[in-house]
Every structure is written in structure tokens, then in C-alpha cells.
Amino acid sequence: MPKTDFQRVFRIPPSLADRYHRCSRSAALAPPFRPTEASERGERLHRVLEYSVKGTLAGRCPDFNVLLRMAGIQPASDEAETAETTLNMTYAWLDSVAATPIASEQYVATPPRTLFGQQGLAVELAGRLDLVARDLQTYYVVDLKTGSAVPSAEELAAQPSATIYTLLTWHAWRDAERVIVAQLYPAQQQIVSVELDDTQIEAGRAAVRRIVGLLAEDSAAQVATPGGYCAWCSVRQGCPAYRSDDLDDQLF
Ligand code: SF4
């Protein structure tokens, strides 16, 4: 058995990194994921994009109604309209940057790498890439978003997920010279894209290192960083950063 120089490995997917980066208390204490109507709707939308891209890659041009049926979406519904918007936006954007799809729903993971400055800890980046397209050595990695607010390009660049998607693309496609990370928001009909510079990538790496450090120390639940998202945080009740006043001080 090969010997490694680390004792613990942390697998950090892009969405998990963003949640811990926003507020690690919220990410650590949130109840386990349970599918909702909205999340299932998002899944079906991802399937439409996946089947469309995979069909095209296989040399077929799948009929839209067949795609809907395969994804479990009722034709002539508002969900079908969103699916149509998603495909139209995606392909129009790819045309505008002269990129050709090469993969959809592709799972990529890096081997565990020891963390600089964190004795005995290693990190493994992993994620499912909704869509990857390329124009020569420029790669586009697209994340389909169905439920969140649209960030600015600066906000997207500051999300650790942007760094993780960039690193995963470099890992999977060794000829990639440039990586453009994009988020597609069909409901808002917007696409936000960014190409990270070295400083932004280093900031993303530092964010991942910090998250691994918190997880390793088992202290993630103690670090609360409030923001506008507190309003829909599922663990805001009892959060000292959300609401603490004189009355709370008198409870004990
Ligand atoms: S209320 Fe805000 S600060 Fe408190 S855990 Fe939730 S997101 Fe974090």
C-alpha cells in the first residue's frame, strides 16, 4: 500500500467551498440536504442541458420535446419554457465566444495534495462540471444556477468555487491555457463570466486552506460571518451574529 505523508483528507466540492466561505457556522450547522420541489426542478433543468449536449456530442440533434420527456418535464409548462430559455441562452453564448461543447455533467477530482502550512492535512478538489466548451486552448466551464441571486463578475471571482472550477479544468484538460468560469442564470436571463488572474486564484486557494483548517479543528460552527444571506439562513435562530441584544443577555 503506498504510504502518504498526510493523515486526513478533505474533499471540497465547489458549492461546499462557497457555503463555508460565506459563513462557516451556517454551513456546519445546516440540516442535511433534503430534496425540495425547487431542487428537483433544478435537477430536471440540469438534465435537459446534459442530454442536449451529450446528444449533440454523439452526432444527434435531439428534438426539444424528446429532451423534455427524458428530463421528466411537462411540455407547454413554465418549466418547459425555462428549459427552452436555458438551451437558447447557452448555445447563443457559446456561439458568441466561438466555443464548442466538449462535455456535460463531467465529474472531475484531483488526487489529494498536502496543504502548505497544515501539517498532516490534504485536500482533494472534486466537482461535477455542468458544461465544458472550448475554443482552441481557451476552455469555458459553465455552472447552471437555478436558485440564487446573480453575482457581479467581481463577486463571482471572489467565490472559491471559481478557483476550484479553474483548477479542476486545468487538471482534466492539460492543454488548457485559459479558463473562463461562467454562471448561467436562466430565470434572470443572465450569464456572468470571469477569467481569474493569479492573485484571485491564490485568494481562492487560501479560502480553501482556511476551510480545511476549520474542518480539521472542528471549529467551523464557531465562526459566523453575517451578511444579507442571514435573512434566509436556516440556523439564524440562536446565531450570536444575527441577533443578540440585552434581553438575550438576561436569559441566563
Ligand atoms: S445567521 Fe448569518 S451569521 Fe448567523 S449562521 Fe446564519 S448566515 Fe451565519
Boltz pocket constraint, residues with backbone or C-beta under 6 A from the ligand:
constraints:
  - pocket:
      binder: B
      contacts: [[A, 23], [A, 24], [A, 25], [A, 26], [A, 223], [A, 224], [A, 225], [A, 226], [A, 227], [A, 229], [A, 230], [A, 233], [A, 234], [A, 235], [A, 236], [A, 237], [A, 239], [A, 240], [A, 241], [A, 242]]
      max_distance: 6.0
